[in-house]
Each structure stands twice: as C-alpha cells, then as structure tokens.
Amino acid sequence: MSFRPAGRSLVAADAFFTSRRVQLISLAARHALPGVYASREFVEGGGLMSYGTSITDMYRQVGFPPTLLARADEVIE
C-alpha cells in the first residue's frame, strides 16, 4: 500500500474550524495545499477561495431585514 498526499483541502462549515481558521490557512500555505472554505472569513485571512457567505454579513441581515425596516414607524440609529 502506498501513501499519496491529498493535494487539496476542503474545510466544512463548522464552528470549530472557523475558530481555528488562522491555523488551518497557515497549514495549507505551508504545505502548498489549495484550500476551499465554507465562509468568506477564511479568504479574508489568506485562504484561496470560499463557496459561502460572510458570517458577519449574515448576522447583520438577520438582525435588520429590509422588510422590517420598511414597516417601522421610526428608526433610531
């Protein structure tokens, strides 16, 4: 049986992986592995590409959906 390196990495959407994103990105760069990540924050940290949205933007949209703002009598900023 021979061992072959993977040659790439795919990091799933998970709170544990997100909390370790700097370490995962560093390891991928050190071993020259192209990485695909589940959120934009990985790419902002130096990862190759993501297939998901920004978690920060997602929370912002959940907290203040446009339809709620359209129905508001008064918006305090």
C-alpha positions, -999 to +999 in steps of 0.1 A: +000+000+000+014+034-010+007+068+006-003+097-017-008+132-004-043+147-008-031+177-029-060+199-018-083+206+012-119+213+017-129+228+051-165+223+061-187+249+078-182+243+114-177+265+145-146+246+155-129+250+121-139+287+120-123+293+154-091+277+140-091+294+106-058+311+110-041+278+119-058+260+090-049+287+065-013+286+077-010+249+075-025+249+039+000+275+028+030+258+045+021+225+027+012+242-006-024+229-005-051+248-023-080+252+001-117+257-004-135+270+027-171+274+037-171+311+046-156+344+033-137+350+066-112+322+055-104+340+023-101+374+041-075+356+063-055+344+032-073+313+021-077+305-016-115+306-021-148+301-004-182+289-015-202+306+013-212+340+025-197+363+051-209+352+086-207+388+098-230+400+069-254+371+076-259+381+112-263+418+102-291+408+077-308+386+103-309+414+128-323+441+105-341+426+075-352+453+049-389+443+053-388+450+090-372+484+084-399+492+057-427+485+082-410+505+111-427+537+122-394+552+134-358+540+131-333+552+157-297+550+146 
